Each structure stands twice: as structure tokens, then as C-alpha cells.
Amino acid sequence: MSSPRPRSRSWFVAAGLALAGCVAVGLIAPVETDAAWVDAEVAASTSLSAVTVTSPGAVRCVQSGLLVPAVVGWNTAPVSGNITGYRWTLVGSSNRSGTLPATATSVSLAPSLVELGSSVFTLYAVGPGGWERAATNTATIGFLSVALGLTSSCAT
């Protein structure tokens, strides 16, 4: 009469080898993809291109001073049509953000009721699909305001 222990051990060994074989085959098998460059419809196309978002270029200070808001401008709106709008952020003593239409070439930044200090202004061009590209530089915006918006400063 044979012992049940060797039979049970050989079953576990066989099951372990089968599992290891399945894992090895799964790791070696190629992963299927639906990438555009292997899609038959796209491969048959005569034109395939990627959309790039045009940089808004360099931002510049247009206006700042006593009793006026800080105005930051940038290159004229591009004619290529790949910009759907702009997004801007002001980070520092003043934390704000906003969006602008694609035709915008400047933004006016007024101080809050009570505001003292400087913040970094960053502009992003927004393209199709929400892709963004930052301007080539930033501007530092400063405010001194106690209920009236006394002064604004801008430096690039």
C-alpha cells in the first residue's frame, strides 16, 4: 500500500509547474494594441499629422502703476488655428487663475481689496484636446492695496 503523501506532493508540483508555465507564456505573449500607426484605416491614409500647440511667446508688461491694474500682454493671436484659448495663473501672495478666448492678447489683473506682495504670472496656450504649452517666460506682478488698489507693478 502506497502512502498518500507522495501522490499529494506530486500533484502540487505539477500544479505549480503548470501555473509557472502559464505565467511565462502570458509574459512572453505580445500585448495587443490599437495604436494609430498600426490601425489599418490610418495606415491607408495619405496624411497623418500630430497637432502641436503654438506657444504664446513671451509675456510682457503693458501697464502698471499708481491706481491702475497690472496688464500683461503677449504675441498677437496665432493664425494657425491650433489654440482654442488661454489659461493663466497668478501664484504667490495672490493665488488666482482664469481662462481667456483664443483671440485675447492681454489680461488685466486688478488687486483684491487687501493685498500686499508679489506673485508669478504664467500664461498657457490651450489647444485641441486640452493640451497646453506655457509662454517662454513669466512675469512678476506686485500689488499694494488697502481697499482702493493703490499701486500695481509688473516685471518680466
C-alpha positions in Angstrom: 0.0 0.0 0.0 1.4 3.4 -1.0 1.4 6.4 1.1 -1.0 9.3 0.1 1.7 11.8 0.9 3.9 11.3 -2.3 0.8 11.5 -4.6 -0.3 14.7 -3.0 3.2 16.2 -3.3 3.5 15.3 -7.0 0.1 16.9 -7.6 1.2 20.2 -6.0 4.5 20.1 -8.0 2.6 19.5 -11.3 0.1 22.3 -10.5 3.0 24.7 -9.6 4.8 23.9 -12.9 1.5 24.4 -14.9 1.0 27.7 -13.2 4.6 28.8 -13.8 4.2 27.8 -17.5 1.0 29.9 -17.8 2.7 32.9 -16.2 5.7 32.6 -18.5 3.6 32.3 -21.6 1.5 35.3 -20.5 4.6 37.4 -20.0 6.1 36.4 -23.3 2.9 36.9 -25.4 2.7 40.2 -27.2 0.3 42.8 -25.9 -2.4 43.8 -28.4 -2.8 47.5 -29.1 -5.0 49.7 -31.2 -2.3 52.4 -31.7 -3.0 54.7 -34.6 0.2 53.7 -36.5 -0.9 50.0 -36.7 -4.5 50.7 -37.4 -5.3 49.6 -41.0 -7.6 52.6 -41.7 -5.0 55.1 -40.5 -2.1 53.3 -42.2 -4.0 53.6 -45.5 -4.4 57.4 -45.0 -2.2 59.6 -47.1 -1.8 62.2 -44.4 -1.1 61.6 -40.7 0.0 64.5 -38.5 0.1 65.5 -34.9 -1.3 68.7 -33.5 1.2 70.9 -31.7 0.1 73.8 -29.6 1.7 77.1 -30.5 3.5 78.9 -27.7 2.0 82.3 -26.8 5.6 83.5 -27.0 7.0 85.9 -24.4 4.7 87.7 -21.9 5.5 91.4 -21.4 4.3 94.1 -19.0 2.0 96.5 -20.8 0.8 98.7 -17.9 1.3 99.1 -14.1 1.5 101.9 -11.7 -0.5 104.1 -9.4 -4.2 103.5 -9.3 -4.2 101.2 -12.4 -4.3 97.4 -12.7 -1.3 95.5 -14.0 -1.8 94.5 -17.6 0.2 91.6 -19.1 0.3 91.1 -22.9 1.8 88.6 -25.3 2.2 88.0 -29.0 -0.9 88.5 -31.2 -3.3 85.7 -31.5 -1.9 83.0 -33.8 -3.4 82.5 -37.3 -2.6 78.7 -37.3 -5.9 77.9 -35.5 -4.5 75.4 -33.1 -5.1 77.5 -30.0 -8.5 77.2 -28.5 -7.9 79.6 -25.7 -5.6 80.6 -22.9 -5.2 79.8 -19.2 -3.3 81.9 -16.8 -2.2 81.5 -13.2 -1.1 84.0 -10.6 0.8 82.2 -7.7 2.3 83.8 -4.7 0.8 86.4 -2.4 -2.2 86.4 -4.7 -3.4 82.9 -5.9 -5.8 83.3 -8.8 -6.4 81.8 -12.2 -8.6 82.3 -15.2 -9.3 81.5 -18.9 -9.4 83.7 -21.9 -10.6 83.2 -25.5 -8.2 82.4 -28.3 -8.4 86.0 -29.6 -7.0 87.5 -26.4 -3.7 89.3 -26.4 -3.6 90.6 -22.9 -5.1 90.3 -19.4 -5.8 93.0 -16.8 -5.0 92.0 -13.2 -6.5 94.2 -10.5 -5.6 93.8 -6.9 -8.0 92.4 -4.3 -9.4 94.7 -1.5 -6.4 94.0 0.7 -3.3 92.7 -1.0 0.4 93.2 -0.4 3.2 91.3 -2.1 4.2 89.8 -5.4 3.1 86.8 -7.4 4.3 85.0 -10.5 2.1 85.2 -13.6 2.2 82.3 -16.0 0.4 82.0 -19.3 -0.6 78.8 -21.1 -1.9 78.4 -24.6 -4.6 75.7 -24.7 -5.0 73.6 -27.8 -7.3 70.9 -29.0 -7.9 68.1 -26.5 -6.8 70.3 -23.6 -3.1 70.2 -24.5 -1.2 73.2 -23.1 2.0 75.0 -23.8 3.5 77.6 -21.5 4.8 81.0 -22.6 8.5 81.3 -22.9 8.8 83.4 -19.7 6.8 84.6 -16.7 6.1 88.0 -15.2 6.2 89.1 -11.6 3.1 91.0 -10.5 3.1 93.1 -7.3 0.2 94.7 -5.6 -0.1 97.2 -2.7 -3.8 97.5 -2.0 -5.9 98.5 1.0 -9.5 98.8 -0.2 -8.5 101.1 -3.2 -5.9 99.3 -5.2 -3.2 101.8 -4.6 -0.5 100.5 -6.9 0.4 97.7 -9.2 3.8 96.7 -10.5 4.9 94.3 -13.3 8.4 93.0 -14.2 9.4 90.4 -16.8 
